[in-house]
């Protein structure tokens, strides 16, 4: 039986908000959730440090990040693919 193995690692899509550190990008993940008490839709966001070995992702790019083993104190995500290039201003 040969079937595709599905990954158990989480993947998220977000925008690169910082690419100043060596081999690291900071990714902002925004999501919309319903408020527990009032029912209003509110925007929540989280920032993750992702490993970018080649330094190929730049400020404003939409990228996909995947959960991995801890790489440093704050970094346990890896940038896997470019979803959308940053618009040139």
C-alpha positions as CSV (number, residue, x, y, z in Angstrom):
1,X,0.0,0.0,0.0
2,X,1.6,3.3,-1.2
3,X,-0.1,6.4,0.0
4,X,1.1,9.9,0.5
5,X,2.3,10.5,4.1
6,X,0.6,13.6,5.6
7,X,2.8,15.8,7.8
8,X,1.9,16.2,11.4
9,X,3.8,19.6,11.6
10,X,1.7,22.8,11.7
11,X,2.0,25.2,8.8
12,X,1.1,28.9,8.9
13,X,1.0,31.6,6.2
14,X,2.1,35.2,7.1
15,X,3.9,38.4,6.2
16,X,7.6,39.0,6.8
17,X,7.9,42.0,9.0
18,X,11.7,41.9,9.6
19,X,14.6,40.4,7.8
20,X,17.4,42.1,9.6
21,X,18.8,39.1,11.5
22,X,21.1,36.6,9.9
23,X,19.3,33.5,8.6
24,X,16.1,34.6,10.4
25,X,12.9,36.3,9.4
26,X,10.1,37.5,11.7
27,X,6.7,36.5,10.4
28,X,3.4,38.2,11.4
29,X,0.5,35.8,11.5
30,X,-2.9,37.5,11.5
31,X,-6.2,35.6,12.2
32,X,-9.8,36.6,12.8
33,X,-11.6,35.0,15.7
34,X,-14.9,35.5,17.4
35,X,-14.8,37.2,20.8
36,X,-15.8,34.6,23.5
37,X,-18.2,36.9,25.4
38,X,-19.4,39.5,22.9
39,X,-19.4,37.5,19.7
40,X,-17.7,40.3,17.7
41,X,-15.1,39.3,15.1
42,X,-11.7,40.6,16.3
43,X,-8.2,40.4,14.7
44,X,-5.5,38.7,16.6
45,X,-1.9,38.4,15.6
46,X,1.3,36.6,16.6
47,X,4.9,37.0,15.6
48,X,7.2,34.0,14.9
49,X,10.9,33.8,14.2
50,X,11.5,31.4,11.3
51,X,14.8,30.0,10.0
52,X,15.7,31.3,6.5
53,X,19.0,29.5,5.6
54,X,19.7,31.4,2.3
55,X,18.2,34.7,3.3
56,X,15.9,34.7,0.3
57,X,12.7,36.1,1.9
58,X,12.5,39.9,2.2
59,X,10.3,42.5,4.0
60,X,6.7,42.3,2.9
61,X,6.8,38.8,1.4
62,X,3.9,36.4,2.2
63,X,5.6,33.1,3.2
64,X,4.6,29.7,4.6
65,X,6.3,28.5,7.7
66,X,6.4,25.0,9.1
67,X,7.0,23.9,12.7
68,X,10.4,22.2,13.4
69,X,12.7,21.3,16.2
70,X,14.1,24.2,18.3
71,X,16.9,25.9,16.3
72,X,17.6,28.6,18.9
73,X,16.0,30.1,22.1
74,X,13.1,31.8,20.2
75,X,13.3,30.0,16.8
76,X,11.4,26.8,16.1
77,X,9.8,27.4,12.7
78,X,11.3,27.1,9.2
79,X,10.4,29.2,6.2
80,X,9.3,26.7,3.6
81,X,8.0,28.5,0.5
82,X,7.2,31.9,-0.9
83,X,3.4,32.4,-1.3
84,X,3.5,36.0,-2.7
85,X,6.3,38.4,-3.4
86,X,6.2,41.8,-1.8
87,X,4.8,44.5,-4.1
88,X,7.4,47.0,-5.4
89,X,6.6,50.5,-4.1
